[in-house]
Amino acid sequence: MNGGEGPIRLVTQRLVLRPWEARDREAMAAIQGDPHVRRFFPKVMTPEEVQADIDLAVERARVNGFHFQAAELKETGELIGLIGIAFVPDIIRSAIPSHPRVEIGWVIGKEFWGRGLAPEGARAWLGYAWSIGLPEVVAFTARINLPSQQVMQKIGMEYDPADDYQHPKIAEGHPLRPHVLYRIRNPQLRG
């Protein structure tokens, strides 16, 4: 999808958004293992699950041209988490009424919250999405995850109640099962 131009590396005022490296694995395991960071997910991730997740992200980026990538502070090289765009997994895509193709997402370590880093990195990824001609990008989260919804709003996404859905991997009755969807359309394709 990225035209064979090699790994995606995006640089913002404060961030470097880049492919995963071996040095990221331990830091990302700490972030994904933090119960506060994962409070809007069904559970924390084990170090083994994080390793598998990074391996999958590397492979999907190789095959598709993009996927969720590492986000580091430009000034220090410190990993803050992940930010990126990815194809919506089929099991989730089929649960969403409009069956969107590409999502944007982020998971940021709590010590980096409140600095505007997630919106900064997400805007860079939206710019990349528009540069490769994607018509729209969506984001979704548990209805109760207001912090992520605020990031979605900050980057210009709009809530689309027609695409509310029940997450197929979360048990009925669980407070995280009801999900909301936000979308943004490629401004270069508006006619």
ABEGO torsion letter per residue (X at the ends): XAGGAEBBBBBBAABBBBBBBAAAAAAAAAAAABAAAAAABABBBBAAAAAAAAAAAAAAAAAAGBBBBBBBBAAAGBBAEBBEBBBBBAAAAAABAAGBABBBBBBBBAAABGAGAAAAAAAAAAAAAAAAGBABBBBBBBAABAAAAAAAAAAGBBBBAAABBBBAABBBGBAAABBBBBBBBBAAABX
